[in-house]
Amino acid sequence: MMLGEDSTAGRYWEEVGREAMKRGVEGVVFMGAHWEVTGSGVEIASNPGKDAVVKQPVAWVTPDKYVDYEINSSPELAERVQTLLTDAGIEAKLNPKLEWIHDVFLVLNWMFPKRSPPVTVISTNAYYDPYLHTAIGAAGTVHNLYRNAWDNIILYRDNFAQTRPPQQWALDFRNETVDAFTKNTGPALRRAAMRLMRHPLFRDAHGTDDHYAPVLFCAGAAGDQEDVGTTNTSPAEVWELEQMCNTQFQFGEWDALKA
């Protein structure tokens, strides 16, 4: 819903796409918050090109905003990711028949509105082991649909209406999350991301682990020893359905453009 409408978060991803294109982005790797697999490992989307991509419908978003968007699914990129994960001891299988979900293509549509660069998606693992998902990255702050207020979107199709302020538990966990991700770098960032899953308000903020696992993936990717001292920021945020805080984080900084 959030990225199906104009929002500060959408505008932030639009800017991320512009910065990436300025630097000649060659591909994008996502971890999906809505695709989980059983077993001991993960799967990687390897649909053979844009014509082999099927998009799942998006609730409360009109189809004209995404149905014709071209997703440049790249089997070659998927195989490269599979090799990296396998070499790191993580079981990874290719899936050429994934139905792509809004957590990926709505973001892509903001970043690269004309056509996506080569892209693939890594699934989460249904056991949601924080160490596994952080390790995958090494090779959303409040999202509990059960605690949201749905009346404004059902009656008025307005997911951003805040007729009442967020409850204290949502504000408190949001603040803890921002502190954890912006005040830690390197391996400390990885530890902070995993530690939040033991926070007493975590289950209030995340009724299930699926929307948090990609954060572990990102912390794993941006939490190496060489990342110590980098700047991690929270450049955009939007609340919707009263209790759901969608905070965007950027781990690290863009390299300066070459003259």
C-alpha positions as CSV (number, residue, x, y, z in Angstrom):
1,M,0.0,0.0,0.0
2,M,2.6,2.5,1.1
3,L,4.7,2.3,-2.2
4,G,1.5,2.1,-4.2
5,E,0.8,5.8,-3.3
6,D,3.0,8.9,-3.3
7,S,4.9,9.1,0.0
8,T,8.2,10.2,1.4
9,A,9.3,6.6,1.3
10,G,8.5,6.3,-2.4
11,R,10.4,9.5,-3.1
12,Y,13.4,8.2,-1.2
13,W,13.5,5.1,-3.3
14,E,13.2,7.2,-6.4
15,E,16.3,9.1,-5.3
16,V,18.1,5.8,-4.6
17,G,17.4,4.7,-8.1
18,R,18.7,7.9,-9.6
19,E,21.9,7.7,-7.6
20,A,22.4,4.0,-8.6
21,M,21.9,4.8,-12.3
22,K,24.5,7.6,-12.0
23,R,27.0,5.0,-10.9
24,G,26.2,2.5,-13.5
25,V,24.2,0.0,-11.5
26,E,24.6,-3.5,-13.0
27,G,22.1,-5.5,-10.9
28,V,19.9,-5.5,-7.9
29,V,19.5,-8.3,-5.3
30,F,16.5,-8.3,-3.0
31,M,15.5,-10.4,-0.1
32,G,11.7,-10.8,-0.2
33,A,9.6,-10.2,3.0
34,H,6.7,-12.2,1.5
35,W,8.5,-15.3,0.1
36,E,9.5,-18.0,2.5
37,V,10.7,-21.6,1.9
38,T,11.0,-24.6,4.1
39,G,14.0,-26.7,4.6
40,S,17.5,-25.6,5.7
41,G,18.3,-23.0,3.0
42,V,16.8,-20.5,0.6
43,E,15.7,-20.2,-3.0
44,I,16.7,-17.6,-5.6
45,A,14.4,-16.3,-8.3
46,S,15.8,-17.3,-11.8
47,N,12.8,-16.6,-14.0
48,P,14.3,-16.5,-17.6
49,G,13.7,-12.9,-18.5
50,K,10.8,-10.3,-18.3
51,D,8.4,-12.4,-20.3
52,A,8.6,-15.2,-17.7
53,V,7.7,-12.9,-14.8
54,V,4.2,-13.1,-13.3
55,K,3.2,-10.5,-10.7
56,Q,0.9,-11.2,-7.8
57,P,-2.0,-8.7,-7.3
58,V,-1.5,-5.9,-4.7
59,A,-4.2,-5.1,-2.2
60,W,-5.5,-1.5,-2.2
61,V,-3.2,-0.6,-5.2
62,T,-4.8,0.0,-8.6
63,P,-3.3,-2.5,-11.2
64,D,-2.4,0.3,-13.7
65,K,0.4,1.3,-11.3
66,Y,2.3,-2.0,-11.8
67,V,0.9,-4.5,-14.3
68,D,2.9,-3.2,-17.3
69,Y,6.1,-2.6,-15.4
70,E,9.0,-4.7,-16.9
71,I,11.0,-6.7,-14.4
72,N,14.3,-7.7,-16.0
73,S,14.7,-11.0,-14.1
74,S,18.2,-12.3,-14.6
75,P,19.0,-16.0,-14.3
76,E,22.7,-15.1,-14.7
77,L,22.6,-12.9,-11.6
78,A,20.6,-15.6,-9.7
79,E,23.3,-18.1,-10.5
80,R,26.0,-15.8,-9.3
81,V,24.2,-15.3,-6.0
82,Q,23.7,-19.0,-5.7
83,T,27.4,-19.6,-6.2
84,L,28.3,-17.0,-3.5
85,L,25.9,-18.5,-1.0
86,T,26.9,-22.1,-1.8
87,D,30.6,-21.2,-1.4
88,A,29.7,-19.7,2.0
89,G,28.1,-23.0,3.1
90,I,24.4,-21.9,2.7
91,E,22.0,-24.2,0.8
92,A,20.6,-22.2,-2.1
93,K,18.4,-23.5,-5.0
94,L,17.2,-21.7,-8.1
95,N,13.5,-21.2,-8.7
96,P,12.6,-20.3,-12.3
97,K,8.8,-20.0,-11.6
98,L,8.5,-17.5,-8.8
99,E,5.4,-15.3,-8.8
100,W,6.9,-11.9,-8.0
101,I,5.4,-10.0,-5.0
102,H,4.8,-6.3,-4.3
103,D,7.7,-5.9,-1.8
104,V,10.0,-6.2,-4.8
105,F,8.3,-4.7,-7.9
106,L,6.8,-1.7,-6.2
107,V,10.2,-0.7,-5.0
108,L,11.7,-1.3,-8.4
109,N,9.0,0.8,-10.0
110,W,10.0,3.8,-7.9
111,M,13.8,3.2,-8.4
112,F,13.8,2.5,-12.1
113,P,10.5,3.7,-13.5
114,K,11.2,2.9,-17.2
115,R,12.7,-0.6,-16.8
116,S,14.5,-2.5,-14.1
117,P,18.2,-3.4,-14.4
118,P,19.0,-7.2,-14.0
119,V,17.4,-8.3,-10.8
120,T,16.8,-11.3,-8.6
121,V,15.2,-12.1,-5.2
122,I,16.4,-14.3,-2.4
123,S,13.7,-16.0,-0.3
124,T,13.6,-16.0,3.5
125,N,13.8,-19.3,5.3
126,A,10.6,-20.2,7.2
127,Y,12.4,-21.0,10.4
128,Y,13.6,-17.3,10.6
129,D,16.9,-18.1,12.2
130,P,18.5,-14.7,12.7
131,Y,22.0,-16.0,12.3
132,L,21.2,-17.6,9.0
133,H,19.6,-14.5,7.5
134,T,22.5,-12.3,8.7
135,A,25.0,-14.8,7.2
136,I,23.2,-14.6,3.9
137,G,23.7,-10.9,3.8
138,A,27.4,-11.4,4.7
139,A,28.0,-13.5,1.6
140,G,10.6,-2.2,8.2
141,T,10.7,-1.2,11.9
142,V,7.0,-1.8,13.0
143,H,4.9,-4.2,10.9
144,N,2.2,-6.1,12.8
145,L,-1.0,-6.3,10.7
146,Y,-2.9,-7.6,13.7
147,R,-2.4,-4.4,15.6
148,N,-3.2,-2.0,12.8
149,A,-6.3,0.2,12.4
150,W,-8.0,-0.8,9.1
151,D,-11.1,1.4,9.2
152,N,-9.7,4.3,7.2
153,I,-8.5,2.2,4.3
154,I,-11.6,0.1,4.2
155,L,-14.0,3.0,4.4
156,Y,-12.0,5.7,2.6
157,R,-9.1,4.0,0.9
158,D,-6.7,6.2,2.9
159,N,-3.9,4.1,4.5
160,F,-2.0,7.2,5.6
161,A,-4.7,8.7,7.8
162,Q,-3.6,9.0,11.4
163,T,-6.9,9.8,13.2
164,R,-5.3,8.7,16.4
165,P,-1.6,8.8,17.4
166,P,0.4,5.5,17.4
167,Q,0.3,3.6,20.6
168,Q,3.3,3.8,22.9
169,W,4.6,0.3,22.2
170,A,4.9,1.2,18.5
171,L,6.7,4.5,19.2
172,D,9.1,2.9,21.7
173,F,10.1,0.0,19.3
174,R,10.5,2.4,16.4
175,N,12.9,4.5,18.5
176,E,14.9,1.5,19.6
177,T,15.2,0.3,16.0
178,V,16.4,3.7,14.7
179,D,19.0,3.9,17.5
180,A,20.2,0.3,16.8
181,F,20.6,0.8,13.1
182,T,22.0,4.3,13.1
183,K,24.4,4.1,16.1
184,N,26.1,0.8,15.2
185,T,28.4,0.0,12.3
186,G,30.4,-3.0,11.2
187,P,29.8,-6.3,13.2
188,A,28.1,-4.3,15.9
189,L,25.3,-3.5,13.3
190,R,24.8,-7.3,12.8
191,R,24.6,-7.9,16.5
192,A,22.2,-5.0,17.0
193,A,19.9,-6.3,14.3
194,M,19.8,-9.8,15.9
195,R,19.5,-8.4,19.4
196,L,16.3,-6.5,18.5
197,M,14.6,-9.8,18.0
198,R,14.9,-10.4,21.8
199,H,13.5,-7.0,22.6
200,P,10.4,-7.2,24.8
201,L,8.4,-5.2,22.3
202,F,9.5,-7.1,19.2
203,R,6.5,-9.4,19.0
204,D,4.2,-6.4,19.5
205,A,5.9,-4.7,16.6
206,H,6.3,-7.9,14.4
207,G,3.5,-10.4,14.8
208,T,5.6,-12.7,12.5
209,D,9.2,-12.6,11.5
210,D,8.8,-12.3,7.8
211,H,9.1,-8.5,7.5
212,Y,12.1,-8.4,9.8
213,A,14.3,-11.1,8.1
214,P,15.3,-8.8,5.2
215,V,16.7,-6.3,7.7
216,L,19.0,-9.1,9.0
217,F,20.1,-9.7,5.4
218,C,21.0,-6.0,4.9
219,A,22.8,-5.8,8.2
220,G,24.8,-8.9,7.3
221,A,25.7,-7.3,3.9
222,A,26.7,-3.9,5.5
223,G,28.2,-5.2,8.7
224,D,31.7,-6.3,7.8
225,Q,34.7,-5.2,9.7
226,E,35.6,-2.8,6.8
227,D,32.2,-1.1,7.4
228,V,33.2,0.1,10.9
229,G,32.8,3.9,11.1
230,T,30.4,4.2,8.1
231,T,27.4,6.5,8.3
232,N,24.0,4.7,8.7
233,T,21.0,6.9,8.3
234,S,17.2,6.9,8.4
235,P,16.4,9.2,5.4
236,A,12.6,8.6,5.1
237,E,9.7,7.4,7.2
238,V,5.9,7.1,6.9
239,W,3.3,5.8,9.3
240,E,0.2,4.1,8.0
241,L,-2.8,2.3,9.5
242,E,-2.0,4.1,12.7
243,Q,0.4,1.5,14.2
244,M,2.7,0.6,11.3
245,C,5.9,2.5,11.0
246,N,7.7,2.2,7.7
247,T,11.2,3.5,8.3
248,Q,13.7,3.5,5.4
249,F,17.4,2.9,6.4
250,Q,20.5,3.5,4.4
251,F,23.6,1.6,5.5
252,G,26.7,3.4,4.3
253,E,27.2,6.3,1.9
254,W,27.3,6.7,-1.9
255,D,30.8,6.8,-3.4
256,A,31.6,10.2,-4.9
257,L,30.8,10.5,-8.6
258,K,33.9,10.5,-10.8
259,A,34.4,13.8,-12.6
